Amino acid sequence: DPECPDRLHLQIEAMKLAFRDVHRHVGDPAAMRVSPEQLLDPAYLATRGAMIDPERATDFDHGDPRAGGTVLVTAAGRDGTMISLIQSNYTGFGSGVVIPGTGIAMQNRGACFTCEPGHPNAPGPGKRPFHTIIPGFITRGGEPVAAFGVMGGPMQPQGHAQVLMRMADHGQNPQAALDAPRWQVTRGLEVLLEPGFPPETVQQLRDRGHQVVEVADRTVRFGGGQVIVRMPEGGYCGASDL
């Protein structure tokens, strides 16, 4: 069952470990001290996964994800072209600087730099900051399968993983995967839950040490998703949260 507490516990713990590494190591690729290939190395990931206690929640001291504001759109055409696009001026409607004569407000993603000296994401000339612009795309055997995304700052990678697992592991159609309740790790042992999880699942997560916060309403705090899947028999299956 996709709401099985065993499954949710492992997903939540893995997400916390991922954020710990992201906020320690990821920045402009030119300034990173470790490569993406090293972070994704199967042997390294196995050592990280071994840190998960299947019975208890652990505070891995992962970073505190930042808030943000983003727009996502997916599209597909009759010629087979599929697009996943994310646009974000970031908080405060961007930088407040408008390019003269255009009406275009510039983004302020520089707010995502880290002020810790020597950090790979520390500000510097010509550097790009860590950010959460993550348009999602799925391929199988090199062929396009789906354009998708779940916008919402640090919720993006969490929403992507949850929606993709529901479609790939449980065979849910795109709309069912988007309609399902989502969780979000924040800091320490805290986990936010959208309405809709079975009460027994919520209790079992608490029994394992998760500091569960049940949110009263389903809001954009848990992301807004869109999915377009190319069907094997032709055509598309589209779904949207909004």
Number of C-alpha atoms within 10 A of each C-alpha: 9 15 17 15 20 16 12 19 23 18 16 19 23 17 17 26 21 19 24 17 16 15 18 15 21 22 24 19 17 11 18 15 12 12 14 12 8 11 16 11 11 11 11 12 15 11 10 14 15 10 13 17 13 14 14 15 22 18 14 18 14 21 18 14 15 13 14 20 19 19 16 21 20 23 15 18 10 9 6 12 10 19 17 20 17 17 15 21 18 23 15 11 14 17 16 13 13 13 10 8 6 7 9 11 15 16 19 17 19 15 17 20 20 18 11 10 9 10 18 25 25 19 21 12 5 8 17 19 21 22 19 23 19 20 21 22 19 13 10 8 6 7 8 15 18 25 25 31 30 32 33 26 23 23 26 24 21 24 23 19 15 23 28 21 16 19 16 12 10 12 12 17 17 23 19 15 25 26 14 17 17 23 23 24 24 18 17 17 19 16 19 18 21 19 15 14 17 11 8 12 16 19 13 16 21 17 14 17 15 24 17 19 15 15 13 9 11 14 10 15 19 23 25 22 28 24 28 24 21 17 11 8 6 9 13 18 14 19 20 20 14 8
